[in-house]
Amino acid sequence: MSTVAPSDSQREDLLASADDLGRRCAARSKEIEANRFLPQDLAEALAGARLYRMLTPREYGGLEVSVETFVEVIERLASYEASAAWCTFIDCTACILAAYLPNEGASELFSNPQLKAAGVFAPRGKATREVRDGVPGFRISGRWAWGSASKNADIVLGGCMVLNEQGKPEILPDGFTRVQMMVFRRDQVTWLNNWDTFGLRGSGSGEFEVHDVFVAEHHSASLTDDEPLPRTLYRFPAFGLLGIGVGAVALGIARHALDSLCDLAKVRTPQFSGKTLDQRPGTQQAIAKAEAGLRSARAFLMESVRQAWNEAEQQGVIALEKRRDIRLATTYAVEIARNIVTSMYQLGGGSSIFDSSPLQQCLRDIHVVTQHFMVSESTYEVVGRLFLGLDTNVSMF
């Protein structure tokens, strides 16, 4: 059974919501940055507009949109306020777990229409099996970094290494270690409030921890070993969707920087010049090249997403070649976005250095985005090995 693609009206409604909420978030950008995480009323508004529900299965009240629509909405939101877009895509990707959970667990955890979720895939926790009040589950302790959007969340996910009675990792039949995503209630989590960063300040991506908490087994699943719902969206690997979200945010930041420079160029006259910035040939060339680069990188990402979607819909699987192309396209999108933002910042001259400049914020935000492990420079090495036909670890593809 394939996913029904969202209607044109649903897509337009989501984009309109991204425009509306993007403007609201942009108007409060300084508050968001000072707060170090999204103000709760903005998180509630994003949830109320169903932007957090884009990747949640339909049977649990989600929208289950196409990946292309997901990219468009996150990109649009990021063109106004990057931290809000980052939190939105993290919330969406956390909700993918609902497609892997037993129906009982997914219904209990993900059916709330106002649900706000967050999570970290990395297995930073340790889980031992335990039965509590007749309920099988896990006793868990751990500490996770990069907990974006978790300060607003009702539930928080954390990857865990499952340990056996001897305290050693459980080994699956294929020889790999069992890694399980656990879902914690908000009251089980402690935040360390240590998100003091250069950019994406409003994403609240600090550390969180749990200590000896119990999670029922049906509130946990493996994103690598358990089978998700047999529909098109969930044939995309979770890590692939994570990388796609990163790429979408980067494209939105680059669009914000490019549009901001175009606005500035009409009114800014550089020192010792009698012409506004837009009258200078160097500015005109840089804008044209930036526009070409941004559209090209975006087209590559969208083409890769569409081809993977079509293959998932028609064949029931996404071949390694298509997953490879997605990783390459997302990493390339981030690289091009970084180059564009840097160029626009430099063109803005001295005005770019002030806190009041959107170019300054774009520069800070994009350079934090580039540090995400899904779009690191090492991706090119791995993808290059695949093009060369070399043996390659593709577990993150």
N, C-alpha and C positions, 0 to 999 in steps of 0.2 A: 504493500500500500504506500503510495507516494504522498508527499506533502502537497496540499493544495496551495499554490502560490497566492500571496496576498492580492486582493483586488486592487485595482488602480486607486479606488477611493480610500482603502486602508493605508496604502503607501503614502498617498497625499496627506491623509490625516496625520500620520506619524511625522512626516516632514514638516507639516504646519506646526505640530506640537514642538518639534525640535527648534523651529524658528522662534516660536513664542517663548519657550523656556530658555532658549539660548540667549535671547535678549534680556530676559529677567536675570539670568545668572551673570551676564556681562555687566549689567548695571550694578551688580554687587560684587564685582571681581575683587576689589580691595578687601572687602569683608571676608570673602571666601579665603583669600590668601592669609589674612591675619588669623582667621579661625583655625587654619591648617586642616580642616575637613569641611565638607559641605554643610552649611546650616541645615538643621533638620527640616525646616519648612520647605526648602528647595528639594531635598531628597524626597519628601512626601509628595511634592508636586510632580516630580519626575515619575514617581511610582504611580500617581494618580492618572497621569497621561499614558500609562502603560508602556512607557519607553523601557522600563526594566523587564518587561514581559516578552520581549521580542523573540527570545530563543527558548521560552518555556513551552512544553508540550500543550497542545490544545485541550486535552482532557483534564488538565489542571488549571484551566483558565488562561493559558498562555496564547500568544499570537502565532507562534511557530512560523515566522516569516522566512522568506528566502534570504540566503546569505547576502545577496546583492542589496536587498532592501536594508538589511542590518548595516552594511557598509555605508550606504547613503545617509542613513539617519545619524550614525555616530560621526561621520565626517561633517555633516551639517551642524550638529551641536558643537563640535570642536572648532568650527569656524567662528564661534562666538566666545566660548569659554572652555578651555582644554580640560581643566580638572573635572568639570561636570560631565564632559564626554567620556573621560577616562573612567569615572565612577560608574557611568551608565553601561559601558561595555563590560566592565568587570562584573557588575550585577547580572547582566545578561548571560555571560559565560558561566558564572557560578550556577545559574539555574539550569544549565545543560544537564547537571547531575540528575535532575528529575527524570530524564529519559533512561537512566541506568538503574534507578532504584526499583525495588519491588513496589507494586501499585499501592500497597498499604502505606509504606513509608513516604512515597511521593505525594500521596493525597494529604497526609497529615502535615507535611512540611511546606508544600508548594502551592496549595489551593487558595491561600489568602490573596485576594486581588490586589492588596496594597503591599504585598511582600517586598521586603528589601533584603537582598542576600549579598554575600561577599565570600571570598575564599582565596586560598593559596594552594596550588596544586603540589608544590614541593613537599616531599615526605619528611617534614621536620618534627613530626610527632612519633611517639612510640605507643603502640596499642597492644594490650594483652587480652586474651579472651576471658570473659567473665559472665556468669549468669546472676542477675540481680532480680529478686522478686519473681523468679520464674521466667524472666525475659533474657534471652541470650544477647550478648553484646560485647562491648570492649571497655576496658578501663584505660584511660588515655592521659598522658602528660606530654606537653610539647610547647615549643615557642617558634612562631613563624614570623618571618620578615615580609615586607612588601604587602601588608594587609590593606590594600586600597579599598575604600568604600566601607570598610568594616565598622567604623565608628557610627555609621547610620543604620547598620544592618540589624534585622530581626534574627537572622540565622547566619552563622559563619562557618565556612568549610575549611578543613585543614587536612592535608595529605599526611598519612601515617604509615610507618613501617609496622606490619603485624608481626609480633614476636611469639614464639612458641613457649612451652612450659620451661624450657631451658634458657629462655631469654635470648634465643637466636632467631633471626628472621625466618619466617615461613617461606618455604621454597615451593613454587608452583611446578606443575608437571613439565612445563617448557624450560625449567631451570632458572627462571627469573624470580626475584623476590616479590612477595605479595605487598602491594601498596594500595591502601584503601583510603578513599575520601570519606571523612567523618563530618557529620553535621552537628554543630554545637548550638545550643540555645544562647541567646545574648547574655543571659545571667550566668552562664558557665565560663564566660570569657573575661579576661583582664587585659586592658590595653596599657601599653607602656608609654604612650604619648611622647614618642621620640622622633616624630616626623618634622625635622627642622632642615629644610632642603633649599636647593638653588631654584628649582622649578617644580611645576605641578604641585605647588604647595597646598592647594585646596583638596587634593585627592585623599588626604588622610591615610597615606600608605605606610604608616608606622608598624611596629611589631605588636603582636598580641600573643597571649599564652593561656594555656589551661593546665590545671594540676589535678590529677586523679579524678577526672570527671567520667561519668558513664554515658555511653552512647549505645542505644539499641542497635542490633545488627541490621534491622530493616531501615535504619537511618544512615546506612553506609553502603558504598559501592565502589567498585574499581573501574576507573575510566579506561583501563587497558585490557582487563580480563573479562569483565561482564559485558553482556550484549545489550546495546541500547534498543529503544523502540525502533522497529524496522521501517523507518521513514527517511526521506531524502536528507533532511537537515542533519539528522543524527548519524549519517554515514560520514559526515565530515569529522575528522579526529578533533578531539577537544583542544589539543595543543595547536592545531591548525587554525581553529576559530579564535583562539587567544591571539595568535600572531596577526590574523586578519583585523581584529579589533585595534591592535597597536598601530597597524598601517593606516587604518581609517582615521584615527586620531591625528596621526602625523600629517595626512593629506589636508585635514581641516585646519590645522595650525598653519600650514603653508599657505592655504587660501586666505586665511586671516591676515597673515603678514603681507602677502601680495596686494590684497585690496587696501590694506592700511597704508602701504607705501604709495599706491596710486592716489589715494585721498590726500596724503601729505604733499605729494609732488605738485599738486595744483596750487598750493598756498605757500610752500616753503621756498625762500630765496637763499641759496647758500651764501655764506660770507664772501665778500669781494666779487660777487657776481650780480649782474643786472637782470638775470633771467630766473624764473622759477624753475624748480627742479625738473618739472615735466618738459621743459623746453630744451633740455640738454640731451644731445645724441647718446651719451653714455647711459643715461637713465632709460631712454627709449629702447635701446638695445637690450639692456638688462631685463626690462619688463617683458619684452617679447620672448627672450630666451627662458625666463622663469615660467611664463605661461605655457610655452611649449613643453618644458620639462615636467611641469605639474600635470598637464593633461596626458602626456605620454605615460608617466608612472601610474596615474590613475587608470588609464585604459588597460595597461598590462595587468594590474590587479583585478579589474573587473572582468577582463577576458579569462583570467585564470579561474576566478570564482565561477563564472558562467559555465566554463567547460567542465569543471569538477561537478557542478550541480547537475548538468545534463547527464554526465556519466553515472553519477549516483542514482539518478532517477531511472535511467534506462538499463543499467547493468547491475545495480544494487550494491556496487562497491566503487571506490575511487582508487584508481591505479596509482602506483608510486610516482609515475611520471607527472600526474596531475597534482599530487600532493607536493612534489618537488617544486613545481612551477609556482604554487601558492607561496611556499616559503621564500622562493627567490623574489617573487613580486612584492611581498610584504616588506622584505628587507630592503629591496631597491626603492620602494616608495618612501621609506623612512630616510634613506640616504639622500634622495633627491629633495625631500621636504627640508631636511637639515640644510642643504646647500642653498635652497631658495630663501629660507628664513635668514640665514647668515648674510646673503647678498642684499636682501631688503633692509636688514638692520644697518649694514654698512652704507647703503645709499641714503638712509635717513640722516646720516651725519650726527652732529652733536645732539640733536633732539632725541635720538634713539636711546640715550643713556639714562633718561629720567624714568622714575617709576610711573609717571603718567603716560608714558609711551606704550602703545600696544606692541610695538616692535620689540621693545625690551622684554616684555612678558613672553612673547612668542619665542624669542631667542632662548630664554631660560627654560621654557616648557619643552621645546623640541629637543634640547640637549639632555633633558632627563628621559624623554621617550627613547632616544637612541641607546640608552643604557640597558633597555630591557633585553633579557637573554634570548628572547625569540627572534630578535632582529640584530643580533650582534654580528660583527665582522666574520666570526667563525662560520656563520651560515653559508657564506660564499664558498668557503673551503669544502664544506660537506656537499653542497649542491654541485660544485665543480667535480668532485669525485664521482658523483652520480653520472654527470655528463660524460666523464671519461671511462665509465664502466668499471670503476674500482670498487672493491668490497667496502661497504660503508655502513656505519651504524645509523639506522633510520628510525630508531625508537621514538624520536621526537617529531616524526613526520606523520 
